């Protein structure tokens, strides 16, 4: 600023006859110090007996030296108040100053707060999502730094946009570097994108690849010579330069007596040290960026004064003016500076947005350099223009490809997004689609249900036709059951043949051969009816299977009931020609069998006519395996349980009567054999009910077939095998005396 003021004062074409003065006050980038400097400035103005405070606003962040810099008119305007204030580089102190000087028509931007809000809003409008916000305290504690570091380290979002000054970031970056955190892509605001303080070796692994917007940089002629000509001085107002000198050369100026309290003191400064021998941000003037803004600020104020004071004809007419008048002229400033840049302000008081895009890259000497990789021009004739040389950018960790930053990676196909409570939409969990649902593209928010009879594949990506499942003849279970069925039929046929071959023998005659043959025929039907349950269900098999099962077993139990009654009556009668036996002869036996079988026939006929079972594709079974069970649907389930209940009623009477005759003589104890067969029958069917209800799909059919076969084998083996054993292996017992118990032992 001093260089610009002196340059204007030497060149009398802008403000002829006038000279600009200045006062620079250090804010230390702190709110309290800034306000103290401002109040000190105002009190000094009052000491000059200024009737009014004359000030004007320039722009939000233009001073990199963290100083409140004021430019005042001196010389012929020595008695007038301060004309303009050039504000601070950081937003927080500037906000405090703005609130203080606001009543004097000097409004300023709260840049950091509003900047991050504007960025977040526009970023979301373009489809982006901000995973988290962190507010950097002015003087953060160790705990606060640790908490912020934990948040950055744990997040999966790898691009972090930072609106702050380098002074605010040193503690945070130091903690991140100590934890060896890397891989974060930093996007810097112009306040720190060219901060030399952060380019030290300790920060390189963390900050390499940083990108950000910076003010355009230019080479200002003679600025380097001017900076190198600065010298310390005991004059008032030179304290800032003196402190800088002592810090740079690590010495002590002898303007004040050096106190020696027994502690080693620094060497003395001569004040003639050569600045050109140093390497610091102070002497790095090619190109300058924030300093260029200060340079333009001074020229903008000078141009406003030129118009306000009507500087024509080689001199400026000195007239009283107010801060509002200067502010109005400052808003209307429109000139081209020495570097070809047009300087003017929009309706909000903002300067033309011109930026360089800066990328932090290491050079061959492993030093961090600020490389221009693009530009942004908000005043282009064709509208806003953003130009990026992407091939020249080095991203974080020295990578050449654009980094990917996501709070949560897109959900793969087969899953859906589930938002996390209290977190932004971009932070979510991926849940697998439910059975029978799919998502065939990544990032799906919902899963799509498959059409009926279609199921999702294992990956939940494609709907596939369900595999029809039924108890097939080719299944291992089906083969076993068919084998057992054929075995039962074969065994029944063999026993029938044996009984027919020896039908004239006493043991066959004594067992009521007619009822025995009818019982064997019904058992054969019981075995054969199980075959109707195997194979793909059809309309006729669904109707015939339960009816065949119900009628066959009732016929079988009716025969057993008759045999049991005959046995009991035979041993209770006094003689073979007893009236009791004549009353329950063959005709009565046939009538009883017919009467006990007829209700089951009527029940099955009514059931099949009124609500017949039908083949049904059940898509609700085993969705995870995509199987559709072909089964017989029972539209009236009570029909099946009535059929089963009637069978149970006959089995109960058979068991009861057989139990009553269990103590008959061993020579003819068919009642005991019937009792044992009925116990097996009841054990099988009592186990069948819970197994039938709980078995899924085709196993329901398998359970019923197993119950049919087990009970049929139980009846066949218990009642007929002992008799066949005597007929074939012990023919000597197959005589009449043995049947009457008169065979000598």
LUMLOFI-13743 format. One record per residue (C-alpha): y negated, z, x. Coordinates in steps of 0.25 Angstrom, whole numbers. Layout:
BEGIN
((Y Z X)) ...
This chain:
BEGIN
((0 0 0)) ((-9 3 11)) ((-7 -10 17)) ((-10 -17 4)) ((-23 -9 2)) ((-28 -13 16)) ((-24 -27 15)) ((-32 -28 2)) ((-44 -21 8)) ((-44 -31 20)) ((-43 -43 11)) ((-56 -43 3)) ((-52 -54 -7)) ((-45 -45 -17)) ((-54 -33 -18)) ((-67 -37 -10)) ((-76 -26 -7)) ((-66 -15 -10)) ((-56 -8 -3)) ((-43 -1 -8)) ((-40 13 -4)) ((-27 21 -6)) ((-20 34 -6)) ((-5 36 -4)) ((2 48 -9)) ((17 52 -7)) ((25 54 -19)) ((38 57 -11)) ((45 50 -23)) ((44 63 -31)) ((38 66 -44)) ((31 79 -40)) ((25 73 -27)) ((21 61 -35)) ((13 69 -45)) ((7 77 -34)) ((2 65 -27)) ((-3 59 -40)) ((-11 72 -43)) ((-16 73 -29)) ((-21 59 -31)) ((-28 62 -44)) ((-34 75 -38)) ((-40 67 -26)) ((-46 57 -36)) ((-52 69 -43)) ((-58 73 -30)) ((-65 60 -29)) ((-72 63 -42)) ((-66 50 -49)) ((-70 50 -63)) ((-57 43 -68)) ((-43 40 -62)) ((-42 25 -60)) ((-27 21 -59)) ((-18 9 -62)) ((-3 7 -63)) ((4 -3 -54)) ((19 -3 -55)) ((31 6 -55)) ((37 7 -41)) ((30 1 -30)) ((29 11 -18)) ((41 14 -9)) ((34 25 -1)) ((35 34 -13)) ((20 36 -13)) ((10 36 -24)) ((0 25 -18)) ((-14 24 -24)) ((-24 13 -21)) ((-38 17 -23)) ((-51 9 -21)) ((-60 14 -10)) ((-72 9 -2)) ((-82 5 -13)) ((-73 12 -24)) ((-71 25 -16)) ((-77 33 -27)) ((-68 27 -37)) ((-54 33 -41)) ((-40 28 -38)) ((-38 14 -44)) ((-23 13 -44)) ((-10 20 -41)) ((2 13 -35)) ((14 21 -40)) ((27 26 -34)) ((40 19 -31)) ((49 29 -39)) ((49 30 -53)) ((50 45 -56)) ((37 49 -48)) ((30 37 -54)) ((34 42 -68)) ((28 55 -65)) ((15 49 -60)) ((15 39 -72)) ((15 51 -82)) ((4 57 -74)) ((-6 45 -73)) ((-1 39 -86)) ((-14 43 -94)) ((-22 36 -84)) ((-16 22 -88)) ((-6 22 -76)) ((7 21 -83)) ((20 19 -73)) ((35 15 -75)) ((46 26 -75)) ((54 15 -68)) ((67 22 -65)) ((70 28 -78)) ((65 16 -86)) ((71 6 -76)) ((86 12 -77)) ((84 12 -92)) ((80 -3 -93)) ((91 -6 -83)) ((101 1 -92)) ((96 -6 -105)) ((96 -20 -99)) ((109 -18 -92)) ((116 -14 -105)) ((109 -26 -113)) ((116 -35 -103)) ((130 -29 -105)) ((130 -19 -94)) ((133 -4 -95)) ((127 8 -87)) ((139 18 -84)) ((130 30 -81)) ((116 34 -77)) ((112 44 -66)) ((98 50 -65)) ((94 53 -51)) ((86 66 -50)) ((74 66 -41)) ((80 77 -33)) ((95 78 -36)) ((103 90 -32)) ((116 89 -25)) ((124 91 -38)) ((117 79 -44)) ((119 70 -33)) ((134 74 -33)) ((135 71 -48)) ((128 58 -47)) ((137 54 -36)) ((149 58 -44)) ((144 49 -55)) ((142 37 -47)) ((155 39 -39)) ((164 41 -52)) ((158 29 -60)) ((166 16 -60)) ((152 9 -61)) ((149 4 -47)) ((135 -2 -49)) ((124 8 -50)) ((109 5 -53)) ((99 15 -47)) ((85 17 -50)) ((80 26 -40)) ((72 28 -26)) ((79 29 -13)) ((75 44 -12)) ((82 47 -25)) ((95 40 -20)) ((97 46 -6)) ((104 58 -11)) ((113 51 -20)) ((117 40 -11)) ((120 50 0)) ((130 57 -9)) ((136 44 -12)) ((137 40 2)) ((143 53 6)) ((154 51 -4)) ((156 37 2)) ((154 31 -12)) ((153 16 -11)) ((155 4 -20)) ((143 7 -29)) ((134 -5 -31)) ((120 0 -31)) ((108 -7 -39)) ((95 -2 -34)) ((81 -2 -40)) ((70 -6 -32)) ((66 8 -29)) ((78 9 -19)) ((83 -5 -17)) ((76 -6 -4)) ((77 8 0)) ((79 9 15)) ((82 24 14)) ((95 20 8)) ((100 10 18)) ((105 20 28)) ((119 19 33)) ((124 31 25)) ((121 23 12)) ((126 9 16)) ((140 10 11)) ((134 15 -3)) ((122 6 -4)) ((127 -7 2)) ((126 -18 -8)) ((115 -11 -16)) ((107 -21 -25)) ((93 -20 -32)) ((80 -25 -36)) ((69 -24 -26)) ((54 -28 -26)) ((52 -41 -19)) ((50 -39 -4)) ((39 -46 4)) ((34 -46 18)) ((20 -41 18)) ((12 -47 30)) ((6 -36 39)) ((13 -25 32)) ((22 -22 44)) ((10 -21 53)) ((3 -12 44)) ((14 -3 43)) ((16 -2 58)) ((2 1 60)) ((2 14 52)) ((0 26 60)) ((-1 41 57)) ((-14 48 55)) ((-20 62 53)) ((-29 57 42)) ((-27 62 28)) ((-18 53 20)) ((-9 49 31)) ((1 60 29)) ((11 50 23)) ((10 41 36)) ((11 53 45)) ((24 58 39)) ((30 44 39)) ((27 43 54)) ((33 56 58)) ((46 53 50)) ((47 39 56)) ((45 43 70)) ((51 57 69)) ((39 64 75)) ((27 73 72)) ((13 68 71)) ((3 78 78)) ((-8 77 67)) ((-4 92 64)) ((0 103 74)) ((15 103 77)) ((21 116 74)) ((32 121 84)) ((40 132 78)) ((51 132 88)) ((57 120 81)) ((58 106 87)) ((47 97 83)) ((46 82 82)) ((39 74 92)) ((25 70 90)) ((21 57 84)) ((10 49 92)) ((7 41 79)) ((8 29 88)) ((23 27 86)) ((27 12 83)) ((32 10 69)) ((37 -4 73)) ((48 3 81)) ((53 10 68)) ((63 4 58)) ((61 10 44)) ((58 5 30)) ((43 7 33)) ((43 -4 44)) ((52 -13 36)) ((42 -22 29)) ((50 -35 27)) ((50 -36 15)) ((43 -25 8)) ((47 -22 -7)) ((41 -10 -13)) ((30 -10 -3)) ((27 -24 -8)) ((25 -18 -22)) ((15 -9 -16)) ((8 -20 -10)) ((7 -28 -23)) ((3 -15 -30)) ((-10 -14 -22)) ((-13 -29 -23)) ((-11 -28 -39)) ((-21 -16 -39)) ((-30 -24 -30)) ((-29 -36 -39)) ((-32 -27 -52)) ((-44 -22 -45)) ((-49 -36 -41)) ((-49 -40 -56)) ((-54 -26 -61)) ((-66 -26 -51)) ((-69 -41 -52)) ((-68 -44 -38)) ((-75 -57 -37)) ((-85 -63 -27)) ((-80 -56 -15)) ((-82 -42 -20)) ((-76 -32 -31)) ((-86 -27 -42)) ((-84 -12 -42)) ((-83 -7 -56)) ((-78 6 -62)) ((-64 4 -69)) ((-53 12 -76)) ((-39 13 -73)) ((-35 6 -86)) ((-44 -6 -82)) ((-37 -7 -68)) ((-24 -6 -75)) ((-27 -17 -84)) ((-31 -26 -72)) ((-18 -22 -65)) ((-10 -26 -77)) ((-16 -40 -76)) ((-14 -42 -61)) ((-8 -55 -58)) ((-9 -60 -43)) ((0 -66 -32)) ((1 -58 -20)) ((2 -62 -5)) ((17 -65 -7)) ((17 -74 -19)) ((21 -64 -29)) ((14 -63 -42)) ((10 -49 -46)) ((7 -45 -61)) ((12 -35 -71)) ((18 -37 -85)) ((14 -31 -98)) ((21 -18 -94)) ((14 -17 -81)) ((27 -21 -73)) ((26 -31 -61)) ((33 -44 -61)) ((48 -40 -58)) ((51 -47 -45)) ((63 -41 -37)) ((72 -44 -25)) ((87 -41 -27)) ((91 -33 -15)) ((105 -30 -9)) ((108 -20 1)) ((116 -27 12)) ((121 -23 26)) ((116 -31 38)) ((124 -34 51)) ((119 -21 56)) ((124 -13 45)) ((110 -10 40)) ((107 -11 25)) ((97 -23 21)) ((90 -26 8)) ((94 -40 5)) ((88 -49 -6)) ((98 -55 -14)) ((90 -59 -26)) ((77 -58 -34)) ((72 -56 -48)) ((59 -62 -53)) ((54 -57 -67)) ((42 -67 -67)) ((49 -80 -65)) ((44 -91 -73)) ((58 -94 -79)) ((60 -79 -82)) ((66 -68 -75)) ((75 -73 -63)) ((86 -65 -56)) ((91 -72 -43)) ((103 -65 -36)) ((110 -71 -23)) ((123 -64 -27)) ((130 -70 -15)) ((121 -62 -5)) ((123 -49 -12)) ((132 -38 -5)) ((137 -28 -15)) ((141 -14 -13)) ((151 -12 -2)) ((148 -25 4)) ((155 -33 -7)) ((151 -47 -11)) ((155 -47 -26)) ((147 -41 -37)) ((152 -26 -40)) ((158 -23 -53)) ((153 -10 -60)) ((159 -5 -72)) ((160 9 -78)) ((174 5 -83)) ((181 -8 -80)) ((183 -18 -92)) ((196 -14 -100)) ((207 -24 -97)) ((214 -32 -107)) ((223 -23 -115)) ((213 -11 -116)) ((201 -8 -123)) ((188 0 -119)) ((186 14 -124)) ((172 20 -121)) ((171 33 -115)) ((163 44 -122)) ((149 46 -118)) ((149 34 -108)) ((143 20 -108)) ((151 8 -114)) ((155 3 -100)) ((162 16 -97)) ((176 15 -105)) ((191 17 -104)) ((201 6 -106)) ((212 10 -117)) ((224 1 -118)) ((225 -6 -132)) ((234 0 -142)) ((248 -6 -145)) ((246 -18 -153)) ((232 -21 -148)) ((227 -29 -137)) ((214 -33 -129)) ((215 -46 -122)) ((202 -45 -114)) ((196 -35 -104)) ((185 -26 -109)) ((190 -25 -124)) ((184 -14 -132)) ((195 -15 -143)) ((209 -19 -143)) ((214 -30 -153)) ((226 -27 -162)) ((237 -37 -162)) ((242 -45 -174)) ((253 -40 -182)) ((267 -41 -175)) ((260 -43 -162)) ((259 -33 -151)) ((251 -31 -139)) ((257 -34 -125)) ((259 -23 -115)) ((245 -26 -109)) ((239 -25 -123)) ((233 -39 -120)) ((241 -49 -129)) ((247 -48 -143)) ((261 -52 -143)) ((271 -54 -154)) ((279 -42 -157)) ((294 -43 -153)) ((302 -41 -165)) ((312 -30 -164)) ((325 -27 -172)) ((339 -22 -169)) ((345 -35 -165)) ((360 -38 -162)) ((356 -42 -148)) ((350 -28 -145)) ((358 -19 -137)) ((357 -9 -148)) ((360 -19 -158)) ((373 -24 -150)) ((377 -9 -150)) ((376 -7 -165)) ((383 -20 -168)) ((394 -17 -159)) ((396 -3 -165)) ((395 -10 -179)) ((406 -20 -175)) ((414 -9 -169)) ((413 -1 -182)) ((417 -13 -191)) ((429 -16 -182)) ((434 -2 -182)) ((432 -1 -197)) ((440 -14 -198)) ((451 -9 -189)) ((453 4 -197)) ((453 -4 -210)) ((464 -13 -204)) ((472 -1 -200)) ((470 6 -213)) ((474 -7 -220)) ((486 -9 -211)) ((491 5 -214)) ((486 6 -228)) ((500 10 -233)) ((501 22 -224)) ((499 36 -229)) ((486 39 -221)) ((479 27 -227)) ((484 29 -241)) ((480 44 -240)) ((466 40 -236)) ((464 32 -249)) ((465 18 -243)) ((456 11 -253)) ((444 20 -250)) ((447 20 -235)) ((447 5 -235)) ((434 5 -243)) ((428 15 -233)) ((432 7 -221)) ((425 -5 -228)) ((412 3 -231)) ((412 7 -216)) ((413 -7 -212)) ((401 -10 -221)) ((394 2 -214)) ((396 -4 -200)) ((393 -18 -205)) ((380 -14 -212)) ((374 -10 -198)) ((374 -24 -194)) ((364 -27 -205)) ((354 -18 -197)) ((355 -26 -184)) ((347 -39 -182)) ((333 -44 -187)) ((330 -38 -201)) ((330 -48 -212)) ((328 -47 -227)) ((342 -47 -230)) ((346 -37 -219)) ((335 -28 -222)) ((340 -27 -237)) ((355 -26 -234)) ((356 -16 -222)) ((352 -3 -229)) ((360 -7 -242)) ((372 -11 -234)) ((371 2 -226)) ((369 11 -239)) ((380 5 -247)) ((390 4 -236)) ((389 19 -232)) ((389 23 -247)) ((402 16 -249)) ((407 22 -236)) ((403 36 -241)) ((408 34 -255)) ((422 31 -249)) ((422 43 -241)) ((417 51 -253)) ((429 46 -261)) ((439 49 -249)) ((434 63 -248)) ((435 66 -263)) ((449 60 -263)) ((453 69 -251)) ((448 81 -258)) ((454 78 -271)) ((468 75 -265)) ((469 88 -258)) ((464 96 -270)) ((474 89 -280)) ((488 96 -281)) ((496 83 -282)) ((493 68 -278)) ((494 65 -293)) ((483 75 -296)) ((473 72 -308)) ((462 74 -298)) ((466 62 -289)) ((469 54 -301)) ((455 56 -306)) ((449 51 -292)) ((458 39 -290)) ((455 26 -284)) ((447 21 -296)) ((438 34 -296)) ((436 33 -281)) ((431 18 -282)) ((422 23 -293)) ((416 34 -284)) ((414 25 -273)) ((407 15 -282)) ((399 26 -288)) ((394 31 -275)) ((391 18 -269)) ((384 12 -281)) ((371 21 -280)) ((369 16 -266)) ((371 2 -270)) ((361 3 -281)) ((351 10 -272)) ((352 -1 -262)) ((351 -12 -272)) ((338 -6 -278)) ((332 -3 -265)) ((334 -17 -260)) ((329 -23 -273)) ((317 -14 -275)) ((312 -13 -260)) ((321 -20 -250)) ((319 -18 -235)) ((314 -30 -228)) ((312 -35 -214)) ((299 -30 -207)) ((292 -32 -194)) ((287 -19 -190)) ((275 -21 -180)) ((272 -6 -178)) ((284 -3 -170)) ((283 -2 -154)) ((269 -9 -153)) ((269 -6 -138)) ((281 -15 -137)) ((277 -25 -147)) ((289 -24 -155)) ((290 -28 -170)) ((302 -21 -177)) ((309 -30 -187)) ((315 -20 -197)) ((318 -18 -212)) ((307 -12 -219)) ((310 -2 -230)) ((300 -4 -241)) ((306 8 -248)) ((312 18 -238)) ((317 28 -248)) ((328 17 -251)) ((334 19 -238)) ((334 34 -238)) ((340 34 -252)) ((352 25 -247)) ((354 34 -235)) ((353 46 -244)) ((364 42 -254)) ((373 39 -242)) ((370 53 -237)) ((373 59 -251)) ((387 52 -251)) ((389 57 -236)) ((386 71 -241)) ((396 71 -252)) ((406 65 -242)) ((404 76 -232)) ((404 87 -243)) ((417 83 -249)) ((423 80 -235)) ((419 94 -230)) ((426 100 -242)) ((439 94 -238)) ((438 97 -223)) ((449 107 -224)) ((460 98 -229)) ((473 97 -222)) ((473 90 -208)) ((483 80 -212)) ((473 74 -221)) ((459 78 -218)) ((451 66 -221)) ((440 75 -227)) ((438 81 -213)) ((436 67 -208)) ((427 63 -219)) ((419 76 -216)) ((418 72 -201)) ((413 58 -204)) ((403 63 -214)) ((397 73 -204)) ((396 61 -194)) ((389 53 -205)) ((379 64 -208)) ((376 66 -193)) ((373 51 -191)) ((364 50 -203)) ((357 63 -202)) ((353 58 -188)) ((350 44 -193)) ((338 48 -202)) ((329 54 -191)) ((333 43 -181)) ((331 32 -191)) ((317 37 -194)) ((313 39 -180)) ((319 26 -174)) ((309 15 -172)) ((311 0 -174)) ((325 -6 -173)) ((330 8 -169)) ((329 12 -183)) ((339 2 -187)) ((348 5 -175)) ((348 20 -180)) ((353 16 -194)) ((364 7 -188)) ((369 18 -179)) ((369 28 -191)) ((377 18 -199)) ((387 15 -187)) ((388 30 -183)) ((391 34 -197)) ((401 23 -200)) ((409 26 -187)) ((409 40 -191)) ((415 37 -204)) ((425 27 -199)) ((430 35 -187)) ((431 49 -194)) ((438 44 -206)) ((447 32 -202)) ((450 33 -187)) ((459 46 -188)) ((467 39 -199)) ((468 26 -190)) ((473 35 -179)) ((484 41 -187)) ((488 27 -192)) ((488 20 -179)) ((492 31 -169)) ((499 42 -177)) ((507 34 -188)) ((517 46 -189)) ((506 53 -196)) ((503 42 -206)) ((514 46 -216)) ((514 53 -229)) ((519 66 -224)) ((507 67 -215)) ((497 64 -226)) ((503 76 -234)) ((504 85 -223)) ((519 86 -223)) ((521 79 -209)) ((529 89 -200)) ((522 93 -188)) 
